[in-house]
Amino acid sequence: MANEITFSITTTRFDEDYAPSDSSRITTNFANLARGERRQQNLRNALEMIDRRFNDLARGDRPGGDRYSVELDIVSVQLRFADGEDREFPVLEVLDIHIVDRLTGERHHGIVGNNFSSYLRDYDFSVVLPATNAAGAGFSTPDDFGVLHGKLFQHFLESDAYQERFPTLPVICISVSTSRTYRRNGNHHPVLGAEYVQDSFSLTDEYFGKMGLQVRYFMPRGSVAPLAFYFRGDLLSDYSDLQLIGTISTMETFQKIYRPEIYNANAPAESVYRPSLAHDDFQQTEITYDREERSQLAVVQGRYADEHFVTPHRRVLDQWAAAYPAPVR
């Protein structure tokens, strides 16, 4: 049954010359940065911020230096049904990181994952969830909320397309939730920094849990808020310091752009922390980003997934999901 669904991968270099393709609108965050009169300066500034942060974390207490540079690829994943139909459907996009050591000339493969964008996730959150709660009788989620998405993600990780290209399991790194409170637990990692724990799982935590991902929260040295790291296996021992630094420097930079109220605040998070987008003591980056457009595009993409993927293939998807085991964290 699993052979009825296969995957293929294409990559696009994310650099100052990046321009979103008409056929690859899924990664709206990146597309948003790469439009308008300031598109190239936006991209150049973001990449410089990533490199600067990487070298800051990599050199520790040693002053100066720009030994490392970070290269980013957008990994676009297409799904195909084995029914003789040639058409592929774009299901998700992630970032792949490469680290260049300017001193030795070595290249290190970083961690794949990082930013995570998914048509089916947009469908779940922007179509299914609003429809479920349209009556206004209290918030609830369907019993099968996120189940298909989680099983397709697991199937992708088990596919030849993934395993032939990526040597490690992915790590997704995003913002902490504004609906939860976080507390330092006393643990400290030399790269990831101070660990926080949340008071309860958020809806995003539970959704990623159905993808087989655990979550831990860390605030690295020099950061002002913890980041959420979703992973399998052992986050602390499965990856090298350089790999972890690559993910931190990349995703902290994007969060400073996307959510400056949290990640570019003037004061760091205290031992008990409740993030808020209403916070007004922060610095704007010099990078233009339209957060409202991002929310609108999530709805557009969710409806696209409904019309072109879920509804026309519902029978096959339901049968496939019923026979496929749930991911295990």
N, C-alpha and C positions, 0 to 999 in steps of 0.2 A: 504493500500500500504506500510506503514511504517513497517508492520510486515514482509515484505519480506526481511528485513535486520535486523539482530540481532548481538549482540556483546558478547564477553566473555573476561575475564581478567585473566592474570597470572602475578605473581610478582616474581622478583629475587632480593635478597639482594645485594646491591652494597657495598662491603666491600673489605678488602685487599685480600680475597680469591676469589673474583669474576673472572670468566672466561667467555667470550662471547660464547654463544651456536651457533652451526652451523645453527640452525633454527631461530636465533634471531640476524640478522645482521643489523637490522634497526638503532640501536643506535650506529652509527659509532664513535661518540665522545668517548663513554665509552669503546667500543671495542678497539679503538686505544690506550687508556691508559693501557689496560689490556693485552698487548702482548709484547713479547720480553723478554730479560734477566732481565730487570728492572721492569717487570710488577708488582710484589708485592710491591716493593719499591715505584713505581709510585703511586699506589693506596693508600698505607699507608701515603705517603706525602700529597696527595690531601685531604684525610680525616682529617689529623692533621691540615691542613690549614683551613678547614671548621670549626672544633671545636674551634680553636684559634680565628678565626674571630667572631664566634658566641658569645663566652664569652666576647670578647672585646666590642661588641655592647651591650650585655645584662647587663654588669656591669656598664655602663655609666662612671661616673668619679671615680668610686671606683677602686683602684689598685688591681692587682693580681686576682687569682681565676680561677678555671676550673670546675665550678658548673655544666655546661651543656655539653652534648654530643649529636651529631646529627646522626641519623640512616637513611639511604637512601634505598628505594626500587625502582627498575626499574619496571614500570607498562607497560606491553605489552598488547595491545588491538588487538583482532582478530575479523574480520568481517565474517559473514556467510550469504549466500543467502538461503531463505526458498524454495529451489527448489528440495529438496531431496538429494542434493549433500553434502557430509560430509566435504569436504575440507574447511578449514578456510584460510582467507588471512590476514596477519599481516598489519594493517593499520597505527598504530601510537604507539609511546612510550613516556611516560613522567616520571618524577620523583615524588615520594611521600616521604614526610619528616616526621619523628617522632623525637621529642625532649625529651631527658631523663634528668630529674632533679636529679643529683647525691645526692643532699642534702636531698630532701624529698622522693625520689624514684618514684615520679610521672612521667607519660608519657603523653606528649601532642602531639596531631595530628597536624602536620604543614599543609602547603598548598600543594596540588597536582598540578602538571603542571611543573613549573620551566623550565628545559630543554624540548624541544619539537622536536620530530623527526617523520617524516611521509613519507612513501613510495609515497603517492599520491602527497605530496608537492614536493618531488624530481622529480616526473614525470612532474609536472607543470613547475618547474623552469629549469629542465635539459633536457627535451624532448620537451614540447610544446613551451616554450619561444624561444629556439634556432631555432626551425623549423619556427616559425612565423617571425623571423627576419633574416632568412637565405639570403634573397634577398639583404639585406644591404641598404634598402631605408628609413632608420630612425627607431628608436626604437618604438615598439608598443606592446600592449598586446591584445589578443583576447577578445571579448566582454564578454565571459563566463569564463574568466580566474579566477580560484579559486572558482567558484560557487559550483561545486560538492563537493570539499573538505570542504568548509564552511558548506554545508548542512549536510554532513556526520558527521562533528564535532558536530554540533547542535544535531543531532539525537543521537549521543553517550552520550551527556550530559543529554538528556531526557530519556535514556535507564535505565532499571532496573539494568543492570550491573554497571552503574556509580552510580546511586542514592542509591543503597543498600550498597555501599562501602565507598563513600566519602561524608562527611557532608557539604562541602563548594564547591563553584565554583572554577575552576582552575585559577591560575595566571601563565603566561608564562613570564620568565625573560631572556632577551638576550642582546647582545651588541647593542649599538647605531649604526646608519648607517654612514659609511664613506662618503656617498654622500650628507649628510645634515649638516647644521650648527645649533647649539643649543645655546640658551641664557637663563640665569637665569631670572626668573620672580619675584623674591622676596619672594616667598612662601617657608616655611621651615617646615618640619614635624619632630617630635622628633626622629623617627626611620629612615624613608626613607631619610631624609636630605633635601638638597637644590633642589628645583624643577627647571628643564629646560624645555623650549618649543622649538620645531623645526621650521624651516622656511617653510617647507611644508612636506606633508606626503611622506614617501618612498614607494617603491613597496611592501616591507614587511609589512609596516603599513596598506596599502590598502588590502593586502592579508589576514592579520589577521582580518581586519575589516569585511571581508566577512565571517569570523567565528563568528561574533558577538562580537568581542573584541575591547575595547577602548585601548588607549595607553597614558601613562604618563611617564615622565623621571625624575629620582631622583638620586642625588649623596649623598650617606650616609656619615656620619661622618667617617673620616679616609680613604675614597675612593679617587681615583684620576680621575675618569671619571663617568659620569652618566650611569645608567642602564635603559633599556627600559622595562617597566612593562605593559603587555597586560592582560586585565581583563574585567570582567563584574561587574555590580553593582557599589559599592563604595569601591575603593581600600583602602581609609583611615579609613573607619569605619567597614568594613565587617570582618576584621581579627585582631587578637590580636597582641600586640607588639612582643611576642615570635614567632608567625607564620611569621610575616614579617621579623624578624631577621633570621629565618631559611632559607627563600628564598634568602635574601641578602647574607648571609654567604656562602651558597652553590653555587649560581650562580656567585658571584664575584670571588670565588676561581676558578671555571671552566673558567671564562673569563680571569683571569690572566694566565692560562695555554694556552688557545686557542688564545688569542689576547694580549700578553704581551705588545706590542707597545702602546696599549691604556690603559689597566687596571693594568699594572705594571710599568707605566711610573714614572720617578723620580720627575716630577712636576705635581701638580694637575691641572685639567681643570680650565680655567679662566671663567669669566662671559660670554664671547662669545667663543664658542668652536667648532672646526671642527676636529673630530677624523680622524686619519690617520694611516694606517699600514706601511707607509714609515717613521714614527717617529723613531729616533735612540737613544733617551735618555730614555732607559728603562732597567729593570732588567729581565733576563731570570729566570724562576723558575727551580727547580731541577727535573722537571717532563718532560719526553719525550712525545712529541705529534707531529704527522705528519700532518700538515695542508693540504699539497698537496694531501695526500692520502684521506683525508676527502672529498675534492672536486671531486676526481676521483670516490670515492664510491657513491657519490650522483648521478652521471651519471649512474653508474651500477644499482643502486636501482631504478632510474627513468625508465630505460628500462625494468627492471624486472616487475615493476608495470604495464607498458604498455602491456607487453606480457602476464602476468598472471592474471591481474585484469581488466584493462580498456578495452582492445580490446575484450576479450572473453565475457565480461558482459556488453558491451556498450549499447545494447538495453534496458536491465533491468535498468541499471544506469540512462540512459536518461529519461526513463518513470518515475522512482522513483523521480528523481530530479525535473522534470516538475510538479509533484503533491505536492512537499514538499515546504513549505514556506521558504523564505530566513530568516536567523537569524537577529534579531534586536539588535543593540547595546544599 
